[in-house]
Structure formats: C-alpha cells, structure tokens
Amino acid sequence: MTMLRGGRLMAAVLPLALATALASAACTGATADGPARDSLGTGATTGLDADAVAVRVDWIGGFVTAEMLATRLPLVAIYHDGRVLTEGPVAAMWPGPALPNLQLRRISAADVQKLVDHAVAAGVGTEPDFGQPPIADAPSTRFTVRTAGGVRTMEVAALTEADGTGLTAAQQSARKAAQRLYTELTDLPATLGAGAVSEPEEYTPTAIAAFAEPWAASCPAPSSDGSAPSDGAPSGSAPAGSMPVGDPPGLCGGGGALSREARTWPGPPLPGEPYGAGLVLNCVTSSGGDATKVLAAARTADANTPWTSEGRTWSLTFRPLLPDESSCADLPAGG
C-alpha cells in the first residue's frame, strides 16, 4: 500500500478530461502565436517569470498538527515554464522517509496557458456559494491562478469530504464544478493526454527548510554512536506504560529495534528562527552548498531520526522549497 505524506491515502481517481473546454478555447483564438484571453482580458500569461506559479491547488487547514501545516506541499503546482510539481506516493511504513517524494513533470507552455484559461473560466477568482458542510476537521481546497492581470483564488471547504448534507442544490452544483476542476488539475495525463506530460522524475530543490523541535523529552537523546539507553530508567526516560497507544515498541530505545542513532546536522545552526505566532516551532533554511549537504544526509535518514547541532538534539521535519520559494518566511503558517 502507498500513501501520501501526512497520512492521507493516495486514491485512484477516475479521469475527467477537459477536452471540450480546451477545444472551445482553441476555437476562440488560442494558438501558438497568442492564447485566447478570458472575458476579462486577464488570461494571457506572456512575460511572467518562469519561476512564478501559473496554477496551484492546495489543502488549507484541517485537523492536523502545526508541523504538518507548515510543511504541507501543494497537491499540484504548475509553473509558467511548464514544470509541474506533485507529491508522489511513499511506502506505508513507520517511520517514513525524512524527505517527501517530490516529483517533477513537464508540459508545454501552450498547455500551461490552456490550464490557466480553463481555471479562470471555471470560476477561479470569483466567489461562488459553496456552502459550509458540517465537517469541522476537513481541510479546504484552494485554487490559485496567476495571470497577467494578477493572482486569483477560489477556496472550497471540505471539497473532497462533503456528501451534500446541509447544502442547497445550487451549492452542490457549484461544488461539483469545483470537484471537476480539482480532478482535471490533479490528473494532467488524463486532462491533456498522456503524451503531453513527461514521465515523473525526482525533483531536486535548490533550497530546503527544516522545522526543528527539541528531541522529545519522553525519549532520552541517544549517544552519537547509536547506543541505546540502559534498562535502568535513566534520567529523562519515559516511565513504564507511558508510551502512547499505537506507537511501535522500542520507540525510545531500551535495546528495541528502533533505537535511534543521532546524526550530526550538516546545515546552518539549529533551531533557526521562530516560526509562526504561538507555535513551538523553529525553522532554518539551507541553500546552495548547505542544501546539497542537507539533502544528502536526509536521503539516508527517516522521519524519526534525531539530529545534533551545537550540543543539542533536535527532531526535524523537512520541506523542500519550490521554485517560487526561497526561505521559511515563504511558507504560510496556516498550511
């Protein structure tokens, strides 16, 4: 079984192609020489930075930890030069890898323009009445489109979770249209045609953020040689029976199979700068040569690896920075 980072299972979605909409765009003047504009004259994206996002779909909020909100990746980010970034599946194992499976595909600039035009025509930038389903812990889905006329957004609460309860017929209709757009943008091979989208490859970022928290107080920090705590309940070890239900045995060492070997942190000093008001999180950005060293170390670590920096031990969660991001400050605390 595979799953996406953060615990959501990767579901197989039946494709809903937008061939009719794209053909319509072509008939109204979308050509290689000049793609058609939407009715407000803001669809064309010529001249925008290649590293700027053209179309992006995110989950926002939801009942998850602040750490998960901070490190959440977009469901899809499509750039003006044709790069497409998505998070691929990872093995359903514990602990998971330290790095997310961030994948790069490529589409043509003409297809980027078609997707921008289609998203605008589908209502991104307007304010349809989607209602408010009675689901308190579900994330909202945010669509973002950047055109020559500016950035447009559209947000739908519990788009993939709601079953129609508490919604009017008009609201359900608006949500079905948003669901179609969601499916089209997150399944580009079906939307554009398999030959229009390159095979996925690993995306190597030029910078990476690491969110740092002190190594859990209930787990004594391991020694640098990986030796486990003794069975004599040393200072700071977890009392017997205090392990949360569901945690694998041996989580805190004690000779168990999951005793942790501390790694020396190869990047800028931890913990970095405070991140987000009221959050017990710090964030540090590694770029250039530091990013190369951090990525090399993280590829052989897992999500529960302790890291040591300047005499202290830290738990880290990594977030590769995307082409339009350069530091921790570019990552919204609201997820």
Buried (B, 14 or more C-beta within 10 A) or exposed (E): EEBBBBEEEBEEEEEBBBEEBBEBBBEEEBEEEEBBBBEEEBBBBEEBEEBBBBBBBBBBBBEBEBBBBBBBBBBBBBBBBBBBBBBBBBEEEEBBBBBBBBBBBBBEBBBBBBBBBBBBBBBBBEEBEBBEBEBEEBBBBBBBBBBBBEEBEBBBBBBBEBEEEEBEEEBBEBBEBBBBBBBBBBBBBBBBEEEBBBEBEEBEBEBBBBBBBBBBEBBBBBEEEEEBBEEEEEEEBBEEEEBEEEEEEBBBBBEEEBBBBBBEBBBBEBBBEEBBEEBEBBBBBBBEEBBBBBBEBBEEBBBBBBBBBEEBBBBBBBBBBBBBBBBBEEBEEEB
